[in-house]
Amino acid sequence: LLCPVFAWFASLQFNDPDTLPWVLVYGLVAALCMGGVLGKTTVVGSTVLAVACISWATVLSFEVSDHIIQRSGTKGMLFELADDEVAREVGGLGLAGMWCIISAIHAVRRKRWKGDA
C-alpha cells in the first residue's frame, strides 16, 4: 500500500524548487517498499535510510520551531506556523523514517523466518 503512496509523494515534488532531494528520498522509500514486497529489503539499507530521514526531519524541526508565530486572539494565545511547507516536510520525512524502521524490523524477522525453515 505504501509503495504507490511514496511514489506519489515523489511525483508531487517535481514542481518544487528543491526537487532533487525530495524525489530522491521519496523514490528510495518507494523502492524500499517494493523491495519489501519482493522480499529483497536489507536491514542495513532500511536503517541507513531511516537514520537519514529522521536526522533530516530533526534538523528541519528546529526550523519549524523558529517559524512559530504567537498571536493573542479572543480565545487566548494562538500559535500558528509562518511557513507550513517546512512542517509538511518534517511530517513527510517522519513518515518515511518510520516506514524505513518498520522495513528494517521486517527484514530482521524475515531473516529469522528463513533461518527457522
C-alpha positions in Angstrom: 0.0 0.0 0.0 2.7 2.5 0.9 4.8 1.8 -2.3 2.4 3.8 -4.5 1.9 6.4 -1.8 5.6 7.2 -1.6 5.9 7.1 -5.4 3.0 9.6 -5.5 4.8 11.8 -2.9 7.9 11.7 -5.2 5.8 12.8 -8.2 4.4 15.7 -6.3 7.9 17.1 -5.7 8.5 17.9 -9.4 7.0 21.4 -9.1 9.1 22.1 -6.0 12.2 24.4 -6.3 14.3 21.9 -4.5 13.1 18.8 -6.4 16.1 16.5 -6.4 16.5 15.7 -2.7 12.8 15.1 -2.2 12.3 13.0 -5.2 15.3 11.0 -4.2 14.2 10.4 -0.6 10.6 9.5 -1.5 11.7 7.5 -4.5 14.2 5.5 -2.3 11.4 4.8 0.2 9.1 3.7 -2.6 11.8 1.4 -3.9 12.3 0.1 -0.3 8.6 -0.7 -0.1 8.8 -2.6 -3.4 11.9 -4.4 -2.1 9.8 -5.5 0.9 7.1 -6.8 -1.4 9.7 -8.8 -3.3 11.5 -10.0 -0.1 14.7 -8.1 -1.1 14.8 -5.4 1.7 18.1 -5.3 3.7 18.5 -4.3 7.3 21.4 -2.0 6.5 19.7 -0.2 3.6 16.5 0.3 5.6 18.4 1.5 8.7 20.6 3.9 6.8 17.6 5.5 5.0 15.7 5.6 8.3 18.6 7.5 10.0 18.9 9.9 7.1 15.1 10.7 7.1 14.9 11.1 10.9 18.0 13.1 11.1 16.9 15.5 8.3 13.4 15.7 10.0 15.1 16.6 13.3 17.2 19.4 11.7 14.1 20.8 9.9 12.0 20.6 13.1 14.3 23.3 14.7 13.4 25.5 11.7 9.7 24.8 12.3 10.0 26.0 15.9 11.7 29.2 14.7 8.7 29.9 12.4 6.0 29.7 15.1 4.2 33.0 15.4 2.5 33.8 18.7 -0.7 35.7 18.4 -3.2 36.8 21.0 -6.7 36.3 20.0 -10.2 36.4 21.5 -9.8 32.8 22.7 -6.4 33.4 24.3 -3.0 32.8 22.8 -2.9 31.2 19.4 0.1 29.7 17.7 0.5 29.3 14.0 3.2 28.4 11.6 4.6 31.2 9.4 5.7 28.6 6.9 3.6 25.5 6.5 5.9 23.9 4.0 8.6 23.1 6.5 6.1 21.4 8.8 4.9 19.3 5.9 8.5 18.4 5.1 9.1 17.3 8.7 5.9 15.2 8.6 6.8 13.5 5.3 10.3 12.7 6.5 9.0 11.4 9.8 6.6 9.1 7.9 9.3 8.0 5.6 11.7 7.3 8.6 9.1 5.4 10.5 8.3 3.2 7.4 12.1 2.5 7.0 12.2 1.4 10.6 9.3 -0.9 10.0 11.0 -2.2 6.9 14.2 -2.9 8.8 12.3 -4.8 11.5 10.6 -6.8 8.8 13.9 -7.6 7.2 15.3 -8.9 10.5 12.2 -11.0 11.1 12.4 -12.4 7.6 16.0 -13.5 8.1 14.9 -15.3 11.3 12.0 -17.0 9.5 14.3 -18.2 6.7 16.7 -19.5 9.3 13.9 -21.5 11.0 12.7 -23.0 7.8 
